[in-house]
């Protein structure tokens, strides 16, 4: 099961009730995510980031109706981003479809590492958009592709794309 932790602003927009975790998830895989709402050019935007790999996807100029069925939105955008980044294999698609049949939506877990990385990504996203002069001149998958190719201090300067590759590549014994 996938778990997505919503920022307070996003939880309020989608009327997600405040929730308390009875147990803190300790899964060290691809199923724990954070989602945060931000604005650019007075337009709502969304970033969703995996806790383990910091792999992200971005949705620009969204409306509430676009994300009301968050599970479908989440899985569709994730598949599209993985495909854009040339990471989507048949095995990975099957694994995600199986593991993400249920998506648990919770309010923020205040994970400072992930939220700090997301804030950095938001800064870069706004910079990319402003360089193109307007939000309508950019592609969200291209922006996320650039974000996923940035070495991150929280990953000891590895790139999120490399971490996803490592997570889903078969181990090679030397």
Secondary structure, DSSP 8 states (H G I E B T S, - for coil): -EEEEE-HHHHHHTT------SS-----STTEEEEEEEEETTEEEEEEEETTT--EEEE-S--HHHHSSHHHHHHHHHHHHHHHTT---HHHHHHHHHHTSSEEEEE----HHHHHHHHHHHHHHHHHHHHTTSGGGS-HHHHHHHHTTSEEGGGTTEEHHHHHHHHHS-----
